[in-house]
């Protein structure tokens, strides 16, 4: 892990100064490791060649290697940006030509159509982290990270610095800039719990501004950015964390793992212990996208856990009891949600509908470790994956009257696409 500079006294962190700027030569066509895209043509935007930061565009680029599902067609235009100036220039250039825009982070929550994306794909490579400890007396430390930083790397750093607030979000793949789009969450913790603000590029005005957390309209796997796709590009995120704070342990599954590992009478768990526990639980469910894992080609949880009215949850429970699918009411998993509603377990419903872990449909299937994850076994297509997802959705709705909604973002399927 690269060394991290801890800034003790700054009124505002200037991430742009921390960005590693790549020379223009690194943008030439070549291997992906060198920063280019193999087999693709490279064109500098003619109107921008006078700038030392001018990005270069490649064309007809295969997108599957840029996603964790390893599915999808090609991008008509592709540009990797490593600083804010280059990003602004690329957006301006694409907008002037009417190119639709797709911002690509780690590709861990995308389903790209087999036809690809007929527009400009921007891969965000902004780097930099900073830590402000001036407010520790008030119980807050501000941790800022550029959009291209690894999300799990940021969580690991926060735990190392003994800052509570992100520990249960360990192991989630992707980059910092994509995290607010979904308002990522796991084991009872969400990004919105600690997000203070974002630094964003307004693509309409081509202006960089600060956006307070309240402006982001963060909800359960939802945000303003989903409602206004393409309007903003996240450049950096700032989190208000708790120095020496207690870890968040809200899920029984997580508590059981900690209890099994901790000596009797050891007191509250350390942040590092909670991170280890979360990583272990995610690994057991093939949710870490590790090399060698047969379930590694996935988008994580494919369906959202349904949030329903309490009366609807009771109706479902009574139907389950009557059909013999459960013997006791408490055998149906349910959790309190906002506004007095109830969150149901989508994976549990999928299995009760008759699907099994490890089930195949050609080159795609259900993870052998977690029924909520759909996987690609290689040589498949996005159409096959979508067909399986719809089969699962339809059967759950027919059996239980519960509508499952997908969690990933669908790209390139057309304006009239409906899951």
C-alpha positions in Angstrom: 0.0 0.0 0.0 1.5 3.4 -0.9 2.5 5.7 1.9 -0.2 8.1 3.0 0.5 11.7 3.9 -1.3 12.8 7.0 -2.1 16.5 6.9 -2.5 18.0 10.4 -3.6 21.5 9.7 -5.4 22.4 6.6 -8.6 24.4 6.1 -9.3 22.5 2.9 -7.5 19.5 1.3 -6.3 20.2 -2.2 -6.5 16.8 -3.7 -5.4 17.9 -7.1 -1.9 18.5 -5.8 -1.7 14.9 -4.6 -2.8 13.5 -8.0 -0.1 11.6 -9.8 -0.1 13.1 -13.3 0.8 10.7 -16.1 2.9 11.9 -19.0 1.2 12.0 -22.4 3.2 9.0 -23.5 1.4 6.9 -21.0 -1.8 7.5 -22.9 -0.6 6.1 -26.2 -2.1 2.8 -27.5 -0.6 -0.2 -26.0 -1.1 -2.7 -23.2 -3.7 -2.0 -20.5 -1.0 -2.2 -17.9 0.8 0.7 -19.5 -2.3 2.8 -19.4 -3.5 2.3 -23.0 -6.0 -0.1 -24.4 -4.7 -3.0 -26.5 -6.1 -3.1 -30.1 -7.7 0.3 -29.9 -6.9 3.4 -31.8 -5.8 6.6 -30.0 -6.8 10.1 -30.9 -6.0 13.3 -29.0 -8.9 15.8 -29.1 -7.8 18.3 -31.8 -9.1 21.3 -29.9 -7.2 20.4 -26.8 -3.7 19.4 -28.0 -2.2 22.7 -26.7 -2.8 21.7 -23.1 -0.2 19.6 -21.3 -3.1 17.9 -19.5 -5.1 17.1 -22.6 -6.6 13.6 -22.4 -6.3 11.2 -25.2 -9.3 9.2 -26.5 -9.3 5.6 -27.6 -12.1 4.2 -29.8 -13.9 0.9 -30.1 -12.7 -0.4 -26.7 -13.8 -3.7 -25.1 -15.5 -2.9 -21.8 -15.9 -6.4 -20.3 -12.3 -6.4 -18.8 -13.3 -3.2 -16.9 -16.2 -4.8 -15.1 -16.2 -7.5 -12.4 -18.8 -9.5 -14.3 -16.5 -9.5 -17.4 -19.5 -9.0 -19.6 -20.6 -6.3 -22.1 -19.8 -5.0 -25.5 -17.5 -2.2 -26.6 -17.3 1.6 -26.0 -17.4 3.9 -29.0 -15.0 6.2 -27.2 -12.9 5.7 -24.1 -10.7 8.1 -22.0 -8.7 7.5 -18.8 -8.4 10.7 -16.8 -5.9 11.2 -13.9 -6.6 14.8 -12.8 -9.4 17.3 -12.5 -8.3 19.5 -15.4 -8.1 16.5 -17.8 -11.5 15.3 -16.6 -13.1 18.7 -17.3 -11.5 18.9 -20.7 -12.7 15.4 -21.6 -16.3 16.1 -20.5 -16.3 19.4 -22.4 -15.0 17.7 -25.5 -17.5 14.9 -25.4 -20.4 17.2 -24.7 -19.6 19.4 -27.6 -20.0 16.4 -29.8 -23.1 15.1 -28.2 -21.5 11.9 -26.8 -23.5 10.2 -24.0 -21.3 10.0 -20.9 -20.5 7.0 -18.7 -18.2 7.4 -15.7 -16.4 4.2 -14.9 -15.0 3.4 -11.5 -14.1 -0.2 -10.5 -16.9 -1.6 -12.7 -18.2 -3.7 -9.8 -21.9 -2.6 -10.0 -22.4 -2.5 -13.8 -24.2 -4.7 -16.3 -23.2 -3.5 -19.7 -25.2 -4.5 -22.7 -23.7 -6.9 -25.3 -24.1 -4.1 -27.8 -21.8 -1.9 -25.7 -22.1 1.8 -25.0 -22.4 4.3 -27.9 -20.8 7.2 -26.2 -17.8 8.3 -24.1 -16.6 6.1 -21.2 -14.4 8.0 -18.7 -12.3 5.9 -16.3 -11.5 7.9 -13.3 -7.9 7.7 -12.1 -7.8 10.6 -9.6 -5.6 9.7 -6.6 -4.9 11.2 -3.2 -5.9 11.0 0.5 -5.8 13.4 3.3 -6.6 13.4 7.0 -7.6 16.5 9.1 -7.3 16.0 12.8 -8.1 19.5 13.9 -11.6 18.6 15.1 -10.6 15.6 17.2 -11.4 17.5 20.4 -15.0 17.5 19.2 -14.8 13.8 18.5 -14.5 14.1 14.7 -11.7 13.5 12.2 -12.2 14.4 8.5 -10.9 11.8 6.0 -10.9 12.8 2.3 -10.1 10.6 -0.7 -10.1 11.2 -4.4 -12.6 9.3 -6.6 -10.1 6.9 -8.1 -8.8 5.6 -4.7 -9.7 2.0 -3.8 -12.7 1.9 -1.5 -11.4 -1.0 0.6 -8.0 0.7 0.7 -9.7 3.7 2.3 -11.5 1.6 4.8 -8.3 -0.2 5.7 -6.6 3.1 6.3 -9.4 4.5 8.4 -9.2 1.4 10.6 -5.4 1.6 10.8 -5.9 5.2 12.0 -8.4 4.0 14.6 -11.2 6.0 13.0 -14.7 4.5 13.4 -17.4 4.9 10.8 -16.5 2.8 7.8 -15.3 -0.6 9.3 -18.4 -2.6 8.3 -18.0 -1.5 4.7 -14.8 -3.5 4.4 -14.3 -5.6 1.3 -16.7 -3.8 -0.9 -15.1 -3.7 -4.4 -14.8 -0.6 -6.4 -13.6 3.0 -6.0 -14.4 5.9 -3.7 -16.2 7.9 -6.5 -18.7 5.2 -7.1 -19.6 4.6 -3.4 -22.0 7.6 -3.1 -23.8 6.7 -6.3 -25.2 3.5 -4.6 -24.9 4.7 -1.0 -23.1 1.5 -0.4 -23.9 -0.4 2.8 -23.3 -3.7 4.6 -23.8 -5.2 8.0 -26.0 -2.3 9.3 -23.7 0.5 8.2 -24.1 2.8 5.2 -21.9 5.4 3.5 -24.5 8.0 4.4 -23.8 7.5 8.1 -20.4 9.2 7.8 -20.4 11.2 4.6 -19.9 14.9 5.1 -19.5 16.2 1.6 -18.4 15.5 -2.0 -16.4 17.5 -4.5 -18.1 17.1 -7.8 -17.9 18.3 -11.4 -21.2 19.7 -12.6 -21.1 18.5 -16.2 -23.8 21.0 -17.3 -22.0 24.1 -16.0 -18.5 22.5 -16.2 -17.9 23.8 -12.7 -16.3 22.1 -9.7 -18.2 22.6 -6.5 -18.7 21.2 -3.0 -21.9 19.2 -2.4 -23.1 18.6 1.2 -24.2 15.1 2.1 -27.8 16.4 2.5 -27.8 17.5 -1.2 -26.9 14.0 -2.3 -30.4 12.6 -1.4 -28.9 9.4 -0.1 -31.3 6.5 0.6 -31.3 2.7 0.5 -28.9 2.0 -2.4 -30.1 5.3 -4.0 -28.9 8.8 -4.5 -29.4 12.0 -6.4 -26.8 10.7 -8.9 -29.0 7.9 -9.9 -31.9 10.3 -10.4 -29.7 12.6 -12.5 -27.4 10.2 -14.4 -24.5 12.0 -16.2 -25.1 15.4 -14.4 -22.3 15.1 -11.9 -18.9 13.4 -11.7 -17.7 12.7 -8.2 -14.1 13.9 -7.8 -13.6 13.3 -4.0 -15.4 12.4 -0.9 -15.0 13.6 2.7 -16.0 11.6 5.7 -16.6 12.6 9.3 -15.2 9.8 11.4 -14.9 9.1 15.2 -11.4 8.9 16.6 -11.1 5.9 18.9 -14.8 5.4 18.4 -16.7 2.2 19.1 -17.2 0.0 16.0 -20.7 -0.6 14.6 -22.0 -4.1 15.4 -25.6 -4.2 14.5 -26.0 -7.6 12.7 -26.4 -10.8 14.7 -24.3 -12.6 12.1 -21.4 -10.2 12.7 -21.8 -10.4 16.5 -21.8 -14.2 16.4 -18.5 -14.2 14.5 -16.9 -11.8 16.9 -18.2 -13.7 20.0 -16.7 -16.9 18.5 -13.3 -15.3 18.0 -13.0 -13.1 21.1 -11.8 -14.4 24.5 -14.5 -14.3 27.2 -14.7 -11.0 29.0 -12.6 -9.2 26.4 -15.0 -6.2 26.2 -15.9 -4.3 23.1 -14.3 -5.4 19.9 -11.6 -3.4 18.2 -12.1 -1.8 14.8 -9.6 -4.1 13.3 -11.4 -7.1 14.7 -14.7 -6.0 13.1 -12.9 -5.4 9.8 -11.4 -8.9 9.9 -14.9 -10.3 10.8 -16.6 -8.5 7.9 -13.9 -9.7 5.5 -14.2 -13.3 6.7 -18.0 -13.2 6.3 -17.8 -11.7 2.8 -15.1 -14.2 1.8 -17.4 -17.1 2.9 -20.1 -15.7 0.6 -17.7 -15.1 -2.3 -18.2 -11.3 -2.0 -14.6 -10.3 -2.2 -13.9 -10.8 -6.0 -10.7 -12.8 -5.2 -8.7 -14.5 -7.9 -9.4 -18.2 -8.0 -12.9 -17.9 -6.6 -15.3 -19.7 -8.9 -17.9 -17.0 -8.1 -15.6 -14.0 -8.7 -17.3 -12.8 -11.9 -20.3 -11.0 -10.3 -21.7 -7.7 -9.5 -22.1 -8.5 -5.8 -25.7 -8.6 -4.6 -27.9 -8.5 -7.7 -31.2 -7.7 -6.0 -32.1 -5.2 -3.4 -33.7 -6.5 -0.2 -37.4 -5.5 -0.5 -38.6 -2.9 1.9 -42.4 -3.3 2.5 -45.1 -2.1 4.8 -45.5 -4.0 8.0 -48.9 -5.3 6.9 -47.3 -6.7 3.7 -44.6 -8.5 5.8 -47.3 -10.0 8.0 -49.3 -11.1 4.9 -46.2 -12.9 3.6 -45.4 -14.5 6.9 -49.0 -15.9 7.2 -48.8 -17.2 3.6 -45.5 -18.9 4.4 -46.9 -20.5 7.5 -50.0 -21.7 5.7 -48.0 -23.2 2.9 -45.6 -25.0 5.3 -42.5 -23.1 4.0 -41.9 -22.1 7.6 -43.0 -23.6 10.9 -42.7 -20.5 13.1 -43.2 -16.8 12.3 -39.7 -16.0 13.6 -38.3 -18.3 10.9 -38.9 -15.6 8.2 -36.0 -13.1 8.3 -37.1 -9.5 8.6 -35.5 -6.3 9.8 -36.8 -2.9 10.9 -36.4 -0.2 8.2 -37.1 3.5 7.9 -40.5 5.0 8.3 -41.8 1.9 10.2 -41.4 -0.4 7.2 -39.9 -3.9 7.2 -36.8 -5.1 5.2 -37.1 -8.6 3.8 -34.2 -10.9 2.9 -34.1 -11.2 -0.9 -31.7 -14.2 -0.8 -34.0 -16.1 1.5 -37.0 -15.4 -0.8 -35.1 -16.6 -3.8 -34.2 -19.9 -2.2 -37.8 -20.4 -0.9 -39.0 -19.8 -4.5 -37.0 -22.9 -5.5 -33.7 -21.6 -6.7 -30.5 -23.2 -5.4 -27.0 -21.9 -4.9 -24.7 -23.0 -7.7 -27.6 -23.4 -10.2 -26.5 -22.8 -13.8 -28.2 -21.4 -16.9 -25.5 -22.0 -19.5 -22.6 -19.7 -18.9 -24.3 -17.8 -16.0 -25.8 -18.9 -12.8 -26.4 -18.3 -9.1 -23.3 -18.1 -6.9 -22.5 -21.4 -5.0 -22.0 -19.3 -1.9 -24.8 -16.8 -1.9 -28.2 -16.9 -3.6 -28.3 -13.1 -3.9 -25.3 -13.0 -6.3 -25.5 -13.9 -10.0 -22.3 -15.0 -11.6 -20.7 -15.3 -15.0 -18.7 -18.5 -15.5 -17.0 -17.3 -18.7 -18.0 -17.1 -22.4 -21.4 -15.8 -21.6 -23.4 -12.7 -22.4 -25.3 -10.0 -20.6 -28.5 -11.2 -22.3 -28.1 -14.6 -20.6 -27.5 -12.9 -17.2 -30.5 -10.7 -17.7 -32.7 -13.6 -18.6 -31.8 -15.4 -15.4 -32.4 -12.3 -13.3 -35.8 -11.9 -14.8 -36.6 -15.6 -14.3 -35.8 -15.2 -10.6 -37.8 -11.9 -10.3 -40.8 -13.4 -12.0 -40.9 -16.6 -9.8 -40.5 -14.7 -6.6 -43.3 -12.3 -7.6 -45.6 -15.3 -8.6 -44.9 -17.3 -5.5 -44.9 -14.5 -2.9 -46.3 -11.3 -4.5 -43.0 -9.5 -3.7 -41.2 -7.5 -6.4 -37.5 -7.8 -6.5 -35.6 -4.8 -7.9 -32.0 -5.0 -9.3 -29.1 -3.3 -7.6 -26.6 -2.9 -10.5 -26.7 -0.1 -13.0 -27.7 -1.2 -16.5 -25.7 0.5 -19.3 -26.3 0.5 -23.1 -29.7 -1.2 -23.1 -31.5 1.8 -24.6 -33.7 4.6 -23.2 -36.8 2.4 -23.1 -35.1 -0.4 -21.1 -37.0 -1.7 -18.1 -35.9 -4.6 -15.9 
